């Protein structure tokens, strides 16, 4: 798509200065995470990028270590962790993922590697572009939507991506964070795990 080379240039032009300017804030957040949650300060996890190729996602840690195997996320997420997520401060290290080219500022959110074989062919199209720090799904309810709705938004973004759409999503992201809308799905600390779309059996990758 003709927009993609420009999109990458814009990603660098915005994310590199933002990562540098926000370094003092990142240092303060890192210190607070160390005091409140201990080490490690950074959450690092393999996530699928463009074409499903794995990369290491960087975020500030927002959950304490589980007290026992299988402890629910709701029990591990403290008020401090909720604050980090609601203000999106936990996402600041992901700016370096954008600088490195793993991610874009705007695109489908990178989910878990284990979800790859669960997608329908249509849902798998979300990996035709770089994943984003924010995306159309995140400004259309954040976590307060179903998986199928989120994937529909992701595919719509892949098909309609443009400078205008990216600008709209970034603006709506700021407004969503200010209002702290849709941080959690109803009854969940985060989104429930994706187990496949029952009406459309998943196919192997």
C-alpha positions in Angstrom: 0.0 0.0 0.0 1.4 3.4 -1.0 0.7 4.8 2.5 3.0 2.3 4.3 6.4 3.9 3.5 5.1 7.3 4.7 3.6 5.7 7.7 6.9 4.2 8.8 8.6 7.6 8.3 5.9 9.3 10.4 6.3 6.6 13.1 10.0 7.4 13.4 9.4 11.1 13.3 7.0 10.9 16.2 8.1 7.9 18.3 11.8 8.8 18.5 11.4 12.3 19.9 8.5 11.1 22.1 10.7 8.3 23.5 13.5 10.7 24.3 11.3 13.5 25.7 9.4 11.0 27.9 12.6 9.5 29.4 12.3 11.5 32.7 8.7 10.2 33.0 9.9 6.7 32.2 12.6 6.9 34.9 10.0 8.0 37.5 7.5 5.3 36.5 10.3 2.7 36.5 11.3 3.7 40.1 7.6 3.6 41.2 7.2 0.1 39.7 10.4 -1.1 41.5 9.0 0.2 44.8 5.4 -1.0 44.4 5.9 -4.3 42.5 9.6 -5.1 42.7 11.7 -6.5 39.9 11.7 -6.9 37.0 10.5 -3.4 36.2 9.8 -4.1 32.5 7.3 -6.7 31.2 8.9 -8.5 28.3 7.0 -11.0 26.2 7.1 -12.5 22.7 4.3 -11.2 20.6 3.4 -11.7 16.9 4.3 -8.8 14.7 3.8 -8.2 10.9 3.1 -11.5 9.2 3.1 -13.2 12.6 6.8 -12.8 13.0 7.6 -12.7 16.8 9.2 -9.8 18.5 9.8 -8.8 22.2 7.2 -6.4 23.4 8.3 -3.9 26.1 5.9 -2.4 28.7 6.1 -1.4 32.3 5.1 -4.1 34.6 1.6 -3.6 36.1 0.9 -6.9 37.9 2.6 -8.4 40.9 3.9 -12.0 40.8 1.3 -14.6 41.2 1.0 -15.9 44.8 0.0 -19.3 43.4 -0.3 -20.9 39.9 -3.3 -19.7 38.0 -4.0 -16.8 40.3 -6.6 -14.5 38.5 -5.3 -11.3 36.9 -7.9 -9.4 39.0 -6.1 -10.5 42.2 -2.7 -9.6 40.8 -3.7 -6.1 39.5 -3.3 -3.5 42.3 -4.5 0.0 42.4 -1.1 1.1 41.3 -1.2 -1.2 38.3 -4.7 -0.1 37.4 -3.5 3.5 37.4 -0.6 2.7 35.1 -3.0 1.0 32.7 -5.7 3.6 32.8 -3.2 6.4 32.1 -1.4 4.2 29.5 1.9 5.0 31.3 2.7 1.3 31.1 2.9 1.6 27.3 5.7 4.2 27.3 8.5 1.6 26.7 6.6 0.4 23.6 7.8 3.6 21.9 11.1 1.9 21.6 9.4 -1.0 19.8 8.2 1.5 17.3 11.6 3.0 16.9 13.1 -0.4 16.2 10.4 -1.2 13.6 8.6 -4.0 15.6 5.5 -1.9 15.9 3.7 1.2 14.6 2.1 4.0 16.6 -1.3 2.8 15.1 -2.3 -0.7 14.2 -3.9 -3.8 15.6 -2.7 -4.5 19.1 -0.1 -7.3 19.4 -1.7 -10.2 21.2 -0.4 -13.6 22.4 1.6 -16.0 20.2 -0.7 -18.8 21.2 -3.7 -17.1 19.6 -2.2 -17.4 16.1 -3.7 -20.8 15.2 -7.1 -19.8 16.6 -7.8 -17.0 14.1 -10.1 -17.4 11.2 -8.6 -16.5 7.8 -10.4 -13.1 8.1 -9.2 -12.4 11.6 -5.6 -13.4 10.6 -5.5 -10.4 8.3 -4.7 -8.3 11.3 -1.1 -9.4 10.8 -0.8 -7.9 7.4 0.5 -4.7 9.0 2.7 -3.9 11.9 0.9 -4.0 15.3 0.3 -0.7 17.0 0.5 0.9 20.4 -3.1 2.0 19.8 -5.6 1.0 17.2 -9.1 1.3 15.9 -10.3 -1.4 18.4 -8.8 0.5 21.3 -10.7 3.7 20.5 -13.9 1.8 19.9 -14.2 0.5 23.5 -10.6 -0.6 24.5 -11.2 -3.8 26.5 -14.9 -3.3 26.8 -15.8 -5.1 23.6 -15.9 -8.8 22.4 -13.0 -10.4 20.6 -15.0 -10.7 17.4 -15.7 -6.9 17.5 -12.1 -6.1 18.1 -10.9 -8.3 15.3 -13.5 -6.7 12.9 -12.1 -3.3 13.8 -8.6 -4.6 13.2 -9.4 -5.9 9.7 -11.3 -2.7 8.9 -8.1 -0.8 9.8 -6.0 -3.0 7.6 -8.3 -2.3 4.7 -8.8 1.4 5.3 -5.5 2.6 6.8 -4.5 6.1 5.9 -2.9 9.2 7.3 -6.3 10.7 8.1 -7.5 7.5 9.9 -4.3 7.3 11.9 -4.6 11.0 13.0 -8.2 10.3 14.0 -7.2 7.2 16.0 -4.4 9.0 17.8 -6.7 11.9 18.7 -9.4 9.5 19.9 -6.7 7.6 21.9 -5.8 10.8 23.8 -9.5 11.4 24.6 -10.1 7.8 25.6 -7.1 7.9 28.0 -8.2 11.2 29.5 -11.7 9.7 30.1 -10.2 6.3 31.1 -12.9 4.5 29.1 -13.0 0.8 28.6 -10.0 -0.2 30.6 -11.4 -3.6 31.5 -14.0 -5.9 30.1 -17.1 -6.2 32.4 -16.2 -8.6 35.2 -12.6 -8.8 34.2 -9.3 -7.1 35.2 -8.4 -7.3 31.5 -9.8 -9.0 28.4 -10.7 -12.6 28.9 -8.5 -15.1 27.0 -9.4 -15.6 23.3 -10.3 -19.3 22.7 -11.4 -19.1 19.1 -14.6 -17.9 17.3 -17.1 -20.7 17.8 -19.2 -19.8 14.8 -16.2 -20.0 12.5 -13.8 -22.9 13.4 -10.2 -21.9 13.5 -7.8 -23.2 10.9 -4.1 -24.0 11.4 -1.6 -21.4 10.4 
